Every structure is written in structure tokens, then in C-alpha cells.
Amino acid sequence: MLEARLVQGGMLKKVVDAVKDLVTEANIDVSSSGFQLQAMDTSHVSLIAMHLRSDAFEHFRCDRAMSMGMSLANLAKVLKCAGNDDIVTLKANDDGDTVTFMFESPKEDRVSDFELKLMDIDSEHLGIPDTDYCATVTMPSGEYARICKDLSSIGDTVVISATKDGVKFTTSGDVGTANVTVRQNTTADKKEDQTIIDLKEPVALTFALRYLTSFAKATPLATHVTLSMTRELPVMVEYAIQDMGFLRFYLAPKIED
Amino acid sequence: DEKQPTLKEFFQIR
């Protein structure tokens, strides 16, 4: 039996909206540690890893670990019916083939419930090793989204290079070339405007812009995004889900043929 | 020329 009551139900909508275009269906694994999701896009170039910890929930009961396979488009349809401030409660039986979502308005004057059909999904789980990253950049999520959008209008791939001077995003295409450099800024008046660069050694990697742009759909989740890079390894793009968990995206770099 | 490897080429299948 699963029962999970999330006061900030709007958070769930933001998570699903952030990933539904990248991954069409996924298993949501539920255990005593909370909700976890790991899924790759159809081309197996990028991966989503999400964890919503059980202590994020006002009430959390999970008698037996279970895997709930869902169409994320259908899940998004259901969650669209929830108000942004609604309290969301998920309920499922151990051997059931449905999950029920209950939405309560903050004033408790409206209650609705939706039953979503579950499906069997074969998914491959990747073991992601703990990595000591050469460069970790924490920047405003809106700035990251803007850079991805601006550079996408010029080119298809971006070189992200982190040096002691800052982090440079470079692209080129038929129009010409574009460079955006983000420098460390820890003295901004507002904390949400700060950029922190932790550099152990310089690193430069090339990525397909369309995936990085897709990750920016998570912008409403957090004021900041963290890019973690190491030579010849996938970049990790992380959005914190407040103090309740995280949404991470991994993207394989392009390499010289 | 650049090629786009999959994630499996970096991470192992668990």
C-alpha cells in the first residue's frame, strides 16, 4: 500500500512538465526512501534522474517497494487538473494496475480524484558512478535557459569551457559564431543572481544544444542550476527540488570521430 | 568530425 501526501503539489507538476518532452514513458520507483525516476530519452543520449525524498511528504507510507510504469503525457494530463496550490495525495495498492491522485484545494473546499492506468515498461537502469567533477558551475537557472535559447538560434552544438576566467559557451552556424561568458559573481545583492564557479582543472566539452535546451524546461523548479563537468564524461545538469530532492539530467558529450 | 556517443558508452547498465 502506498499513500503519499504532498502539500506542495505544484512541485510535482513542474517536475513532470520538465521531463515529459524528453521521455514519453517511465517507471516511478517508490520505496521507503521516496519517489525515484530514472529514464533515458529514446536515442539514449540523455538521462533523467529524479529523487523526491519521503521526508518531503507530509504523510508517507510505502509498505512494499513498487515500480509504477506511466505514460508521462497521461500523467501530465492528470496533474494539469490540479491547482498550483493544491495538496496532492497519491494512493496505490501493492498489486494494483492503477494509481489514484487526489487534489485538495488549500481551503479544503474542493476535492477531486483521478485514477491513472499503470503500464509495464521495460527500462534499463544505468549505474552512474560518483564522480569528482573538474568544474562545477552554479548559476541562475534563468540565465542558463537564456544562453541555451540564444545559442540555439545560431548553432546546433555548444562548446562549454570552464577556466579560471569563467565559463564560456561557444557555438557556430551558418549565421556566424556566438560566445557567452559567465563569470563568478558571489557579491550580487540578490542571492538568486549569484554565480559560483568551483574549478579544479580547466575542462571543455561539446554538447548538442537541443538537449541542453530541453533541460531548461525545469527552470520553474529552482532559482539556480548546477552544471558539473569532467573531461570525456557526461555533463550533469542539476535542479534542486527545494530541500525535498533533485532533478538531474545527464548528457553525453560529442567526441572527435 | 564529431560523433554523438550514447550514455551506455560512459555508464554501465546496472
Interface residues (C-beta under 8 A of the other chain):
Chain A: M40 S43 H44 V45 S46 L47 E124 H125 L126 G127 I128 P129 T157 T206 A208 L233 P234 Y250 A252 P253 K254 I255 E256 D257
Chain B: D1 E2 K3 Q4 P5 T6 L7 K8 E9 F10 F11 Q12 I13 R14
